[in-house]
Amino acid sequence: MSTTKRGRAQDRARVAGGQDHEVRYEAAKEGVSKGAVKDAVRAVGNSRDKVEQKLDADN
């Protein structure tokens, strides 16, 4: 696991819905809007696998 500038461990298995750069990345990766990613995080939680499954199911 990599660390942040502050020395904290980053969790790549999660999507931080409040972090614009993470939402943008996931939206571009899945080919959806940022709003769709935020809605998926609200619906299924912040697990990256679950968010991607929800976005795939919605498309």
N, C-alpha and C positions, 0 to 999 in steps of 0.2 A: 504494500500500500504506500502511495506517495504521501508527502507531507505538504502542508500549506506554508506560506511565508512565515506564519506565526508558530510553526512547529506542530501543528495539529495534523492528525491523520485524515486524509481525504477518503471518502467512501464512494467509490465509483459505482456501487450498486444502487445508489439512491439519486433521485432527481430533486434538487432543491427548487421547488416551485417559486420561491421568492427571489431567486438569483437569475437575473435577466440573461446572463451569458449561458447558464445551463438550459434554460427554457429555449433560447434561440438555437443552441446546438441540437437539442432533441427535436425541435421543430424542423430544422434543416435536414437532419438525419432521416426523419420519418416522412418528410415532404408534406407537412401539415402546418397550420398556423400556430402562433404562440398561444393563442387563446385555447386551441384544441388541446395543447399540452397541459396548460393550467387546469382545464376542465378534467382531463384524465387524472391528474395528480389529486384533485379534489375528490374524484369518484373512487379511485382505487388505492390511494396512498402514494407514498413516494418511492416505492420499489421500482427500479428502472425496468425490470422484466414485466411487471404488471402494467406499468404505464405503456410500454411498447405493445403489449398484447391488446390493451384497450384501444390504442390508436389503430392497430391493424384491424381489429374487429369493426371499428367505426368506419373504416374506409372500404 
